[in-house]
C-alpha cells in the first residue's frame, strides 16, 4: 500500500468522494419524500392506492438496481421527444441526475416497506387511545405513531443508507466516475492494485462514520 499513490491522486479521489456523497445524499432525500405517499398507499383502505404502492414495491425490490439504472439512462432516449415536450429531458440525459432518480426510486421502495413494518408493529391500542382523546388522523400519525415508528425503523434505515453508499459504484456503468470510478481510472494508468485497497479503506471509513452517526441519533431518540 503505497501512500505516495494516494497523495499524488488526492484531488481526484476527493472529487470522487464528493460525488459519492452528493449522489447518496440527494438520493436519500428524494427517497424520503417518495416514501410518504408509498406508506400512505400501503396502509390505505382503498384498493387502488394500495395496489399501486404494492406494485411499485414489487417492481423496485424485485429487479436489480443496475437494470433500473439502465432502463432510466439508456431506455429514456427512446422517449426523447416526449420527455423534451414535458421539459424533463435535461434530467434523463444527465448521468448524475438519472442515477439520483434511479437510486431514489429503488431506496424509496425499501424504506417504505421498512416504515410500514414499523407502523404495523405498534399496538393497535395506540390508534384507539389517540381517537379516544379526540386527536385527528393526521395529528395521531404525526405526534403518536411516527415518533415511535421512527425509533423502530431507524436501525434498518441506517443499513439502507450504507447499502446506497456501496451500491453507488455501479454508476460507473453510466459513465459517472464517483469514488470507485476514479479508483478504476487511476489503476488503469498505474496498474497498482494497492489503490483498490485504499478505496476499500475509504469506503470502510465512510460506512463507519454513517453507523456512528445513526447510533448517536438512536441514542438521542431512545433517551426520551
mmCIF file of the C-alpha atoms, coordinates in Angstrom:
data_MODEL
# 
_entry.id   MODEL 
# 
loop_
_atom_site.group_PDB 
_atom_site.id 
_atom_site.type_symbol 
_atom_site.label_atom_id 
_atom_site.label_alt_id 
_atom_site.label_comp_id 
_atom_site.label_asym_id 
_atom_site.label_entity_id 
_atom_site.label_seq_id 
_atom_site.pdbx_PDB_ins_code 
_atom_site.Cartn_x 
_atom_site.Cartn_y 
_atom_site.Cartn_z 
_atom_site.occupancy 
_atom_site.B_iso_or_equiv 
_atom_site.pdbx_formal_charge 
_atom_site.auth_seq_id 
_atom_site.auth_comp_id 
_atom_site.auth_asym_id 
_atom_site.auth_atom_id 
_atom_site.pdbx_PDB_model_num 
ATOM 1   C CA . UNK A 1 1   ? 0.000   0.000  0.000   1.00 0.00 ? 1   UNK A CA 1 
ATOM 2   C CA . UNK A 1 2   ? 1.958   2.929  -1.373  1.00 0.00 ? 2   UNK A CA 1 
ATOM 3   C CA . UNK A 1 3   ? 0.831   6.152  0.285   1.00 0.00 ? 3   UNK A CA 1 
ATOM 4   C CA . UNK A 1 4   ? 2.509   8.225  -2.431  1.00 0.00 ? 4   UNK A CA 1 
ATOM 5   C CA . UNK A 1 5   ? -0.061  6.908  -4.932  1.00 0.00 ? 5   UNK A CA 1 
ATOM 6   C CA . UNK A 1 6   ? -2.877  8.273  -2.786  1.00 0.00 ? 6   UNK A CA 1 
ATOM 7   C CA . UNK A 1 7   ? -1.104  11.584 -2.199  1.00 0.00 ? 7   UNK A CA 1 
ATOM 8   C CA . UNK A 1 8   ? -0.480  12.076 -5.922  1.00 0.00 ? 8   UNK A CA 1 
ATOM 9   C CA . UNK A 1 9   ? -4.130  11.393 -6.760  1.00 0.00 ? 9   UNK A CA 1 
ATOM 10  C CA . UNK A 1 10  ? -5.656  13.010 -3.672  1.00 0.00 ? 10  UNK A CA 1 
ATOM 11  C CA . UNK A 1 11  ? -7.505  15.660 -5.692  1.00 0.00 ? 11  UNK A CA 1 
ATOM 12  C CA . UNK A 1 12  ? -9.122  13.064 -7.964  1.00 0.00 ? 12  UNK A CA 1 
ATOM 13  C CA . UNK A 1 13  ? -10.054 10.845 -5.039  1.00 0.00 ? 13  UNK A CA 1 
ATOM 14  C CA . UNK A 1 14  ? -11.565 13.805 -3.228  1.00 0.00 ? 14  UNK A CA 1 
ATOM 15  C CA . UNK A 1 15  ? -13.678 14.689 -6.265  1.00 0.00 ? 15  UNK A CA 1 
ATOM 16  C CA . UNK A 1 16  ? -14.902 11.090 -6.436  1.00 0.00 ? 16  UNK A CA 1 
ATOM 17  C CA . UNK A 1 17  ? -15.600 11.126 -2.702  1.00 0.00 ? 17  UNK A CA 1 
ATOM 18  C CA . UNK A 1 18  ? -17.669 14.313 -3.002  1.00 0.00 ? 18  UNK A CA 1 
ATOM 19  C CA . UNK A 1 19  ? -19.603 12.899 -5.948  1.00 0.00 ? 19  UNK A CA 1 
ATOM 20  C CA . UNK A 1 20  ? -20.392 9.730  -3.988  1.00 0.00 ? 20  UNK A CA 1 
ATOM 21  C CA . UNK A 1 21  ? -21.691 11.706 -1.006  1.00 0.00 ? 21  UNK A CA 1 
ATOM 22  C CA . UNK A 1 22  ? -23.713 14.025 -3.256  1.00 0.00 ? 22  UNK A CA 1 
ATOM 23  C CA . UNK A 1 23  ? -25.250 11.075 -5.089  1.00 0.00 ? 23  UNK A CA 1 
ATOM 24  C CA . UNK A 1 24  ? -26.201 9.223  -1.909  1.00 0.00 ? 24  UNK A CA 1 
ATOM 25  C CA . UNK A 1 25  ? -27.336 12.360 -0.061  1.00 0.00 ? 25  UNK A CA 1 
ATOM 26  C CA . UNK A 1 26  ? -29.679 13.572 -2.806  1.00 0.00 ? 26  UNK A CA 1 
ATOM 27  C CA . UNK A 1 27  ? -30.984 10.043 -3.383  1.00 0.00 ? 27  UNK A CA 1 
ATOM 28  C CA . UNK A 1 28  ? -31.759 9.603  0.320   1.00 0.00 ? 28  UNK A CA 1 
ATOM 29  C CA . UNK A 1 29  ? -33.617 12.937 0.480   1.00 0.00 ? 29  UNK A CA 1 
ATOM 30  C CA . UNK A 1 30  ? -35.690 12.183 -2.622  1.00 0.00 ? 30  UNK A CA 1 
ATOM 31  C CA . UNK A 1 31  ? -36.377 8.649  -1.380  1.00 0.00 ? 31  UNK A CA 1 
ATOM 32  C CA . UNK A 1 32  ? -37.605 10.001 1.969   1.00 0.00 ? 32  UNK A CA 1 
ATOM 33  C CA . UNK A 1 33  ? -40.056 12.269 0.132   1.00 0.00 ? 33  UNK A CA 1 
ATOM 34  C CA . UNK A 1 34  ? -41.314 9.402  -2.046  1.00 0.00 ? 34  UNK A CA 1 
ATOM 35  C CA . UNK A 1 35  ? -41.692 7.162  0.997   1.00 0.00 ? 35  UNK A CA 1 
ATOM 36  C CA . UNK A 1 36  ? -44.559 9.231  2.435   1.00 0.00 ? 36  UNK A CA 1 
ATOM 37  C CA . UNK A 1 37  ? -47.138 8.607  -0.341  1.00 0.00 ? 37  UNK A CA 1 
ATOM 38  C CA . UNK A 1 38  ? -45.991 4.997  -0.665  1.00 0.00 ? 38  UNK A CA 1 
ATOM 39  C CA . UNK A 1 39  ? -46.604 4.268  3.021   1.00 0.00 ? 39  UNK A CA 1 
ATOM 40  C CA . UNK A 1 40  ? -49.951 6.054  2.919   1.00 0.00 ? 40  UNK A CA 1 
ATOM 41  C CA . UNK A 1 41  ? -50.880 3.961  -0.090  1.00 0.00 ? 41  UNK A CA 1 
ATOM 42  C CA . UNK A 1 42  ? -49.814 0.716  1.568   1.00 0.00 ? 42  UNK A CA 1 
ATOM 43  C CA . UNK A 1 43  ? -51.930 1.485  4.616   1.00 0.00 ? 43  UNK A CA 1 
ATOM 44  C CA . UNK A 1 44  ? -54.906 2.819  2.691   1.00 0.00 ? 44  UNK A CA 1 
ATOM 45  C CA . UNK A 1 45  ? -58.267 1.079  2.979   1.00 0.00 ? 45  UNK A CA 1 
ATOM 46  C CA . UNK A 1 46  ? -58.949 1.744  -0.710  1.00 0.00 ? 46  UNK A CA 1 
ATOM 47  C CA . UNK A 1 47  ? -57.714 -0.958 -3.068  1.00 0.00 ? 47  UNK A CA 1 
ATOM 48  C CA . UNK A 1 48  ? -56.415 1.370  -5.823  1.00 0.00 ? 48  UNK A CA 1 
ATOM 49  C CA . UNK A 1 49  ? -53.669 3.258  -3.885  1.00 0.00 ? 49  UNK A CA 1 
ATOM 50  C CA . UNK A 1 50  ? -52.784 0.054  -2.047  1.00 0.00 ? 50  UNK A CA 1 
ATOM 51  C CA . UNK A 1 51  ? -52.389 -1.821 -5.338  1.00 0.00 ? 51  UNK A CA 1 
ATOM 52  C CA . UNK A 1 52  ? -50.278 0.976  -6.871  1.00 0.00 ? 52  UNK A CA 1 
ATOM 53  C CA . UNK A 1 53  ? -47.930 1.102  -3.875  1.00 0.00 ? 53  UNK A CA 1 
ATOM 54  C CA . UNK A 1 54  ? -47.645 -2.676 -3.698  1.00 0.00 ? 54  UNK A CA 1 
ATOM 55  C CA . UNK A 1 55  ? -46.878 -2.909 -7.424  1.00 0.00 ? 55  UNK A CA 1 
ATOM 56  C CA . UNK A 1 56  ? -44.221 -0.223 -7.018  1.00 0.00 ? 56  UNK A CA 1 
ATOM 57  C CA . UNK A 1 57  ? -42.565 -2.140 -4.177  1.00 0.00 ? 57  UNK A CA 1 
ATOM 58  C CA . UNK A 1 58  ? -42.732 -5.431 -6.060  1.00 0.00 ? 58  UNK A CA 1 
ATOM 59  C CA . UNK A 1 59  ? -41.016 -3.973 -9.123  1.00 0.00 ? 59  UNK A CA 1 
ATOM 60  C CA . UNK A 1 60  ? -38.261 -1.968 -7.453  1.00 0.00 ? 60  UNK A CA 1 
ATOM 61  C CA . UNK A 1 61  ? -37.475 -4.558 -4.782  1.00 0.00 ? 61  UNK A CA 1 
ATOM 62  C CA . UNK A 1 62  ? -37.696 -7.479 -7.187  1.00 0.00 ? 62  UNK A CA 1 
ATOM 63  C CA . UNK A 1 63  ? -35.476 -6.210 -10.018 1.00 0.00 ? 63  UNK A CA 1 
ATOM 64  C CA . UNK A 1 64  ? -31.737 -5.358 -9.952  1.00 0.00 ? 64  UNK A CA 1 
ATOM 65  C CA . UNK A 1 65  ? -30.795 -1.753 -9.288  1.00 0.00 ? 65  UNK A CA 1 
ATOM 66  C CA . UNK A 1 66  ? -28.392 -1.852 -12.238 1.00 0.00 ? 66  UNK A CA 1 
ATOM 67  C CA . UNK A 1 67  ? -31.230 -2.863 -14.572 1.00 0.00 ? 67  UNK A CA 1 
ATOM 68  C CA . UNK A 1 68  ? -33.340 0.023  -13.255 1.00 0.00 ? 68  UNK A CA 1 
ATOM 69  C CA . UNK A 1 69  ? -30.454 2.417  -13.855 1.00 0.00 ? 69  UNK A CA 1 
ATOM 70  C CA . UNK A 1 70  ? -30.037 1.150  -17.434 1.00 0.00 ? 70  UNK A CA 1 
ATOM 71  C CA . UNK A 1 71  ? -33.771 1.462  -18.095 1.00 0.00 ? 71  UNK A CA 1 
ATOM 72  C CA . UNK A 1 72  ? -33.765 5.079  -16.969 1.00 0.00 ? 72  UNK A CA 1 
ATOM 73  C CA . UNK A 1 73  ? -30.491 6.220  -18.531 1.00 0.00 ? 73  UNK A CA 1 
ATOM 74  C CA . UNK A 1 74  ? -30.336 4.262  -21.786 1.00 0.00 ? 74  UNK A CA 1 
ATOM 75  C CA . UNK A 1 75  ? -34.025 3.467  -22.220 1.00 0.00 ? 75  UNK A CA 1 
ATOM 76  C CA . UNK A 1 76  ? -35.261 7.029  -21.786 1.00 0.00 ? 76  UNK A CA 1 
ATOM 77  C CA . UNK A 1 77  ? -33.620 8.002  -25.092 1.00 0.00 ? 77  UNK A CA 1 
ATOM 78  C CA . UNK A 1 78  ? -36.406 6.191  -26.924 1.00 0.00 ? 78  UNK A CA 1 
ATOM 79  C CA . UNK A 1 79  ? -38.871 8.679  -25.443 1.00 0.00 ? 79  UNK A CA 1 
ATOM 80  C CA . UNK A 1 80  ? -36.757 11.771 -26.003 1.00 0.00 ? 80  UNK A CA 1 
ATOM 81  C CA . UNK A 1 81  ? -39.387 13.765 -27.985 1.00 0.00 ? 81  UNK A CA 1 
ATOM 82  C CA . UNK A 1 82  ? -41.976 13.185 -25.267 1.00 0.00 ? 82  UNK A CA 1 
ATOM 83  C CA . UNK A 1 83  ? -39.535 13.995 -22.469 1.00 0.00 ? 83  UNK A CA 1 
ATOM 84  C CA . UNK A 1 84  ? -38.461 17.174 -24.269 1.00 0.00 ? 84  UNK A CA 1 
ATOM 85  C CA . UNK A 1 85  ? -42.095 18.231 -24.598 1.00 0.00 ? 85  UNK A CA 1 
ATOM 86  C CA . UNK A 1 86  ? -42.553 17.632 -20.867 1.00 0.00 ? 86  UNK A CA 1 
ATOM 87  C CA . UNK A 1 87  ? -39.394 19.629 -20.125 1.00 0.00 ? 87  UNK A CA 1 
ATOM 88  C CA . UNK A 1 88  ? -37.636 16.828 -18.205 1.00 0.00 ? 88  UNK A CA 1 
ATOM 89  C CA . UNK A 1 89  ? -35.159 15.598 -20.820 1.00 0.00 ? 89  UNK A CA 1 
ATOM 90  C CA . UNK A 1 90  ? -32.387 17.519 -19.023 1.00 0.00 ? 90  UNK A CA 1 
ATOM 91  C CA . UNK A 1 91  ? -32.806 15.097 -16.103 1.00 0.00 ? 91  UNK A CA 1 
ATOM 92  C CA . UNK A 1 92  ? -32.669 11.876 -18.116 1.00 0.00 ? 92  UNK A CA 1 
ATOM 93  C CA . UNK A 1 93  ? -29.761 12.903 -20.339 1.00 0.00 ? 93  UNK A CA 1 
ATOM 94  C CA . UNK A 1 94  ? -27.523 13.689 -17.354 1.00 0.00 ? 94  UNK A CA 1 
ATOM 95  C CA . UNK A 1 95  ? -25.828 10.648 -15.794 1.00 0.00 ? 95  UNK A CA 1 
ATOM 96  C CA . UNK A 1 96  ? -25.755 12.161 -12.310 1.00 0.00 ? 96  UNK A CA 1 
ATOM 97  C CA . UNK A 1 97  ? -29.407 13.188 -12.106 1.00 0.00 ? 97  UNK A CA 1 
ATOM 98  C CA . UNK A 1 98  ? -30.516 9.963  -13.751 1.00 0.00 ? 98  UNK A CA 1 
ATOM 99  C CA . UNK A 1 99  ? -28.515 7.994  -11.171 1.00 0.00 ? 99  UNK A CA 1 
ATOM 100 C CA . UNK A 1 100 ? -30.054 10.016 -8.347  1.00 0.00 ? 100 UNK A CA 1 
ATOM 101 C CA . UNK A 1 101 ? -33.513 9.231  -9.722  1.00 0.00 ? 101 UNK A CA 1 
ATOM 102 C CA . UNK A 1 102 ? -32.787 5.510  -10.041 1.00 0.00 ? 102 UNK A CA 1 
ATOM 103 C CA . UNK A 1 103 ? -31.313 5.295  -6.541  1.00 0.00 ? 103 UNK A CA 1 
ATOM 104 C CA . UNK A 1 104 ? -34.172 7.326  -5.054  1.00 0.00 ? 104 UNK A CA 1 
ATOM 105 C CA . UNK A 1 105 ? -36.873 5.189  -6.676  1.00 0.00 ? 105 UNK A CA 1 
ATOM 106 C CA . UNK A 1 106 ? -35.159 1.999  -5.533  1.00 0.00 ? 106 UNK A CA 1 
ATOM 107 C CA . UNK A 1 107 ? -34.425 3.174  -1.999  1.00 0.00 ? 107 UNK A CA 1 
ATOM 108 C CA . UNK A 1 108 ? -37.959 4.527  -1.542  1.00 0.00 ? 108 UNK A CA 1 
ATOM 109 C CA . UNK A 1 109 ? -39.363 1.025  -2.051  1.00 0.00 ? 109 UNK A CA 1 
ATOM 110 C CA . UNK A 1 110 ? -37.196 -0.459 0.701   1.00 0.00 ? 110 UNK A CA 1 
ATOM 111 C CA . UNK A 1 111 ? -37.722 2.492  3.031   1.00 0.00 ? 111 UNK A CA 1 
ATOM 112 C CA . UNK A 1 112 ? -41.497 2.363  2.563   1.00 0.00 ? 112 UNK A CA 1 
ATOM 113 C CA . UNK A 1 113 ? -41.558 -1.329 3.449   1.00 0.00 ? 113 UNK A CA 1 
ATOM 114 C CA . UNK A 1 114 ? -39.390 -0.577 6.472   1.00 0.00 ? 114 UNK A CA 1 
ATOM 115 C CA . UNK A 1 115 ? -41.616 2.250  7.740   1.00 0.00 ? 115 UNK A CA 1 
ATOM 116 C CA . UNK A 1 116 ? -44.812 0.289  7.103   1.00 0.00 ? 116 UNK A CA 1 
ATOM 117 C CA . UNK A 1 117 ? -43.427 -2.628 9.084   1.00 0.00 ? 117 UNK A CA 1 
ATOM 118 C CA . UNK A 1 118 ? -42.505 -0.295 11.940  1.00 0.00 ? 118 UNK A CA 1 
ATOM 119 C CA . UNK A 1 119 ? -46.009 1.199  11.989  1.00 0.00 ? 119 UNK A CA 1 
ATOM 120 C CA . UNK A 1 120 ? -47.682 -2.215 11.766  1.00 0.00 ? 120 UNK A CA 1 
ATOM 121 C CA . UNK A 1 121 ? -45.573 -3.379 14.701  1.00 0.00 ? 121 UNK A CA 1 
ATOM 122 C CA . UNK A 1 122 ? -47.094 -0.794 17.009  1.00 0.00 ? 122 UNK A CA 1 
ATOM 123 C CA . UNK A 1 123 ? -50.028 -1.868 19.201  1.00 0.00 ? 123 UNK A CA 1 
ATOM 124 C CA . UNK A 1 124 ? -53.434 -1.077 17.703  1.00 0.00 ? 124 UNK A CA 1 
ATOM 125 C CA . UNK A 1 125 ? -54.311 0.475  21.038  1.00 0.00 ? 125 UNK A CA 1 
ATOM 126 C CA . UNK A 1 126 ? -52.142 3.469  20.158  1.00 0.00 ? 126 UNK A CA 1 
ATOM 127 C CA . UNK A 1 127 ? -54.617 4.480  17.449  1.00 0.00 ? 127 UNK A CA 1 
ATOM 128 C CA . UNK A 1 128 ? -57.610 3.764  19.663  1.00 0.00 ? 128 UNK A CA 1 
ATOM 129 C CA . UNK A 1 129 ? -56.206 5.787  22.573  1.00 0.00 ? 129 UNK A CA 1 
ATOM 130 C CA . UNK A 1 130 ? -55.482 8.753  20.295  1.00 0.00 ? 130 UNK A CA 1 
ATOM 131 C CA . UNK A 1 131 ? -59.010 8.575  18.876  1.00 0.00 ? 131 UNK A CA 1 
ATOM 132 C CA . UNK A 1 132 ? -60.433 8.465  22.404  1.00 0.00 ? 132 UNK A CA 1 
ATOM 133 C CA . UNK A 1 133 ? -58.502 11.649 23.187  1.00 0.00 ? 133 UNK A CA 1 
ATOM 134 C CA . UNK A 1 134 ? -60.081 13.352 20.211  1.00 0.00 ? 134 UNK A CA 1 
ATOM 135 C CA . UNK A 1 135 ? -56.951 13.507 18.065  1.00 0.00 ? 135 UNK A CA 1 
ATOM 136 C CA . UNK A 1 136 ? -57.411 13.596 14.298  1.00 0.00 ? 136 UNK A CA 1 
ATOM 137 C CA . UNK A 1 137 ? -55.834 11.046 11.944  1.00 0.00 ? 137 UNK A CA 1 
ATOM 138 C CA . UNK A 1 138 ? -53.005 13.335 10.838  1.00 0.00 ? 138 UNK A CA 1 
ATOM 139 C CA . UNK A 1 139 ? -52.252 14.519 14.374  1.00 0.00 ? 139 UNK A CA 1 
ATOM 140 C CA . UNK A 1 140 ? -52.224 10.934 15.617  1.00 0.00 ? 140 UNK A CA 1 
ATOM 141 C CA . UNK A 1 141 ? -49.824 9.935  12.878  1.00 0.00 ? 141 UNK A CA 1 
ATOM 142 C CA . UNK A 1 142 ? -47.524 12.921 13.471  1.00 0.00 ? 142 UNK A CA 1 
ATOM 143 C CA . UNK A 1 143 ? -47.439 13.031 17.264  1.00 0.00 ? 143 UNK A CA 1 
ATOM 144 C CA . UNK A 1 144 ? -48.143 9.471  18.367  1.00 0.00 ? 144 UNK A CA 1 
ATOM 145 C CA . UNK A 1 145 ? -47.398 6.902  15.665  1.00 0.00 ? 145 UNK A CA 1 
ATOM 146 C CA . UNK A 1 146 ? -44.459 8.289  13.683  1.00 0.00 ? 146 UNK A CA 1 
ATOM 147 C CA . UNK A 1 147 ? -42.175 9.130  16.650  1.00 0.00 ? 147 UNK A CA 1 
ATOM 148 C CA . UNK A 1 148 ? -42.461 5.506  17.791  1.00 0.00 ? 148 UNK A CA 1 
ATOM 149 C CA . UNK A 1 149 ? -42.218 4.098  14.269  1.00 0.00 ? 149 UNK A CA 1 
ATOM 150 C CA . UNK A 1 150 ? -39.066 6.111  13.543  1.00 0.00 ? 150 UNK A CA 1 
ATOM 151 C CA . UNK A 1 151 ? -37.381 4.557  16.574  1.00 0.00 ? 151 UNK A CA 1 
ATOM 152 C CA . UNK A 1 152 ? -38.143 1.090  15.233  1.00 0.00 ? 152 UNK A CA 1 
ATOM 153 C CA . UNK A 1 153 ? -37.183 1.901  11.638  1.00 0.00 ? 153 UNK A CA 1 
ATOM 154 C CA . UNK A 1 154 ? -34.007 3.878  12.343  1.00 0.00 ? 154 UNK A CA 1 
ATOM 155 C CA . UNK A 1 155 ? -31.542 0.935  12.599  1.00 0.00 ? 155 UNK A CA 1 
ATOM 156 C CA . UNK A 1 156 ? -32.845 -0.556 9.370   1.00 0.00 ? 156 UNK A CA 1 
ATOM 157 C CA . UNK A 1 157 ? -32.769 2.827  7.637   1.00 0.00 ? 157 UNK A CA 1 
ATOM 158 C CA . UNK A 1 158 ? -29.121 3.224  8.625   1.00 0.00 ? 158 UNK A CA 1 
ATOM 159 C CA . UNK A 1 159 ? -28.402 -0.074 6.868   1.00 0.00 ? 159 UNK A CA 1 
ATOM 160 C CA . UNK A 1 160 ? -30.256 1.195  3.790   1.00 0.00 ? 160 UNK A CA 1 
ATOM 161 C CA . UNK A 1 161 ? -28.002 4.274  3.625   1.00 0.00 ? 161 UNK A CA 1 
ATOM 162 C CA . UNK A 1 162 ? -24.948 2.029  3.941   1.00 0.00 ? 162 UNK A CA 1 
ATOM 163 C CA . UNK A 1 163 ? -26.229 -0.104 1.060   1.00 0.00 ? 163 UNK A CA 1 
ATOM 164 C CA . UNK A 1 164 ? -26.676 3.048  -1.026  1.00 0.00 ? 164 UNK A CA 1 
ATOM 165 C CA . UNK A 1 165 ? -23.074 4.038  -0.350  1.00 0.00 ? 165 UNK A CA 1 
ATOM 166 C CA . UNK A 1 166 ? -21.800 0.665  -1.527  1.00 0.00 ? 166 UNK A CA 1 
ATOM 167 C CA . UNK A 1 167 ? -24.194 0.491  -4.472  1.00 0.00 ? 167 UNK A CA 1 
ATOM 168 C CA . UNK A 1 168 ? -23.068 3.888  -5.751  1.00 0.00 ? 168 UNK A CA 1 
ATOM 169 C CA . UNK A 1 169 ? -20.151 2.171  -7.505  1.00 0.00 ? 169 UNK A CA 1 
ATOM 170 C CA . UNK A 1 170 ? -22.484 0.775  -10.198 1.00 0.00 ? 170 UNK A CA 1 
ATOM 171 C CA . UNK A 1 171 ? -22.867 4.273  -11.636 1.00 0.00 ? 171 UNK A CA 1 
ATOM 172 C CA . UNK A 1 172 ? -19.604 3.634  -13.475 1.00 0.00 ? 172 UNK A CA 1 
ATOM 173 C CA . UNK A 1 173 ? -21.820 1.753  -15.937 1.00 0.00 ? 173 UNK A CA 1 
ATOM 174 C CA . UNK A 1 174 ? -23.391 5.069  -16.991 1.00 0.00 ? 174 UNK A CA 1 
ATOM 175 C CA . UNK A 1 175 ? -20.085 6.971  -17.193 1.00 0.00 ? 175 UNK A CA 1 
ATOM 176 C CA . UNK A 1 176 ? -20.397 8.548  -13.749 1.00 0.00 ? 176 UNK A CA 1 
ATOM 177 C CA . UNK A 1 177 ? -16.997 8.460  -12.066 1.00 0.00 ? 177 UNK A CA 1 
ATOM 178 C CA . UNK A 1 178 ? -17.638 8.514  -8.347  1.00 0.00 ? 178 UNK A CA 1 
ATOM 179 C CA . UNK A 1 179 ? -15.062 7.247  -5.853  1.00 0.00 ? 179 UNK A CA 1 
ATOM 180 C CA . UNK A 1 180 ? -14.637 3.730  -7.240  1.00 0.00 ? 180 UNK A CA 1 
ATOM 181 C CA . UNK A 1 181 ? -14.813 5.036  -10.791 1.00 0.00 ? 181 UNK A CA 1 
ATOM 182 C CA . UNK A 1 182 ? -11.903 7.366  -10.083 1.00 0.00 ? 182 UNK A CA 1 
ATOM 183 C CA . UNK A 1 183 ? -10.005 4.472  -8.495  1.00 0.00 ? 183 UNK A CA 1 
ATOM 184 C CA . UNK A 1 184 ? -10.557 2.405  -11.632 1.00 0.00 ? 184 UNK A CA 1 
ATOM 185 C CA . UNK A 1 185 ? -9.118  5.204  -13.791 1.00 0.00 ? 185 UNK A CA 1 
ATOM 186 C CA . UNK A 1 186 ? -6.082  5.514  -11.513 1.00 0.00 ? 186 UNK A CA 1 
ATOM 187 C CA . UNK A 1 187 ? -5.499  1.750  -11.685 1.00 0.00 ? 187 UNK A CA 1 
ATOM 188 C CA . UNK A 1 188 ? -5.747  1.768  -15.494 1.00 0.00 ? 188 UNK A CA 1 
ATOM 189 C CA . UNK A 1 189 ? -2.866  4.261  -15.564 1.00 0.00 ? 189 UNK A CA 1 
ATOM 190 C CA . UNK A 1 190 ? -0.653  2.857  -12.821 1.00 0.00 ? 190 UNK A CA 1 
ATOM 191 C CA . UNK A 1 191 ? -1.597  -0.862 -12.636 1.00 0.00 ? 191 UNK A CA 1 
ATOM 192 C CA . UNK A 1 192 ? -1.055  -0.641 -8.882  1.00 0.00 ? 192 UNK A CA 1 
ATOM 193 C CA . UNK A 1 193 ? -3.586  -2.914 -7.172  1.00 0.00 ? 193 UNK A CA 1 
ATOM 194 C CA . UNK A 1 194 ? -2.936  -1.115 -3.898  1.00 0.00 ? 194 UNK A CA 1 
ATOM 195 C CA . UNK A 1 195 ? -5.250  1.712  -4.969  1.00 0.00 ? 195 UNK A CA 1 
ATOM 196 C CA . UNK A 1 196 ? -8.200  -0.682 -4.617  1.00 0.00 ? 196 UNK A CA 1 
ATOM 197 C CA . UNK A 1 197 ? -7.131  -1.455 -1.071  1.00 0.00 ? 197 UNK A CA 1 
ATOM 198 C CA . UNK A 1 198 ? -7.099  2.251  -0.316  1.00 0.00 ? 198 UNK A CA 1 
ATOM 199 C CA . UNK A 1 199 ? -10.563 2.519  -1.874  1.00 0.00 ? 199 UNK A CA 1 
ATOM 200 C CA . UNK A 1 200 ? -11.800 -0.229 0.446   1.00 0.00 ? 200 UNK A CA 1 
ATOM 201 C CA . UNK A 1 201 ? -10.334 1.655  3.426   1.00 0.00 ? 201 UNK A CA 1 
ATOM 202 C CA . UNK A 1 202 ? -12.099 4.865  2.363   1.00 0.00 ? 202 UNK A CA 1 
ATOM 203 C CA . UNK A 1 203 ? -15.425 3.058  1.987   1.00 0.00 ? 203 UNK A CA 1 
ATOM 204 C CA . UNK A 1 204 ? -14.995 1.453  5.403   1.00 0.00 ? 204 UNK A CA 1 
ATOM 205 C CA . UNK A 1 205 ? -14.362 4.893  6.924   1.00 0.00 ? 205 UNK A CA 1 
ATOM 206 C CA . UNK A 1 206 ? -17.491 6.323  5.252   1.00 0.00 ? 206 UNK A CA 1 
ATOM 207 C CA . UNK A 1 207 ? -19.651 3.419  6.384   1.00 0.00 ? 207 UNK A CA 1 
ATOM 208 C CA . UNK A 1 208 ? -18.248 3.557  9.919   1.00 0.00 ? 208 UNK A CA 1 
ATOM 209 C CA . UNK A 1 209 ? -18.981 7.286  10.125  1.00 0.00 ? 209 UNK A CA 1 
ATOM 210 C CA . UNK A 1 210 ? -22.568 6.713  8.982   1.00 0.00 ? 210 UNK A CA 1 
ATOM 211 C CA . UNK A 1 211 ? -23.081 3.926  11.510  1.00 0.00 ? 211 UNK A CA 1 
ATOM 212 C CA . UNK A 1 212 ? -21.715 6.078  14.327  1.00 0.00 ? 212 UNK A CA 1 
ATOM 213 C CA . UNK A 1 213 ? -23.995 8.941  13.279  1.00 0.00 ? 213 UNK A CA 1 
ATOM 214 C CA . UNK A 1 214 ? -27.068 6.705  13.269  1.00 0.00 ? 214 UNK A CA 1 
ATOM 215 C CA . UNK A 1 215 ? -26.064 5.191  16.595  1.00 0.00 ? 215 UNK A CA 1 
ATOM 216 C CA . UNK A 1 216 ? -25.903 8.685  18.085  1.00 0.00 ? 216 UNK A CA 1 
ATOM 217 C CA . UNK A 1 217 ? -29.325 9.504  16.602  1.00 0.00 ? 217 UNK A CA 1 
ATOM 218 C CA . UNK A 1 218 ? -30.769 6.272  18.009  1.00 0.00 ? 218 UNK A CA 1 
ATOM 219 C CA . UNK A 1 219 ? -29.418 7.056  21.459  1.00 0.00 ? 219 UNK A CA 1 
ATOM 220 C CA . UNK A 1 220 ? -30.946 10.534 21.353  1.00 0.00 ? 220 UNK A CA 1 
ATOM 221 C CA . UNK A 1 221 ? -34.303 9.036  20.362  1.00 0.00 ? 221 UNK A CA 1 
ATOM 222 C CA . UNK A 1 222 ? -34.287 6.290  22.984  1.00 0.00 ? 222 UNK A CA 1 
ATOM 223 C CA . UNK A 1 223 ? -33.206 8.754  25.659  1.00 0.00 ? 223 UNK A CA 1 
ATOM 224 C CA . UNK A 1 224 ? -36.772 10.008 25.748  1.00 0.00 ? 224 UNK A CA 1 
# 
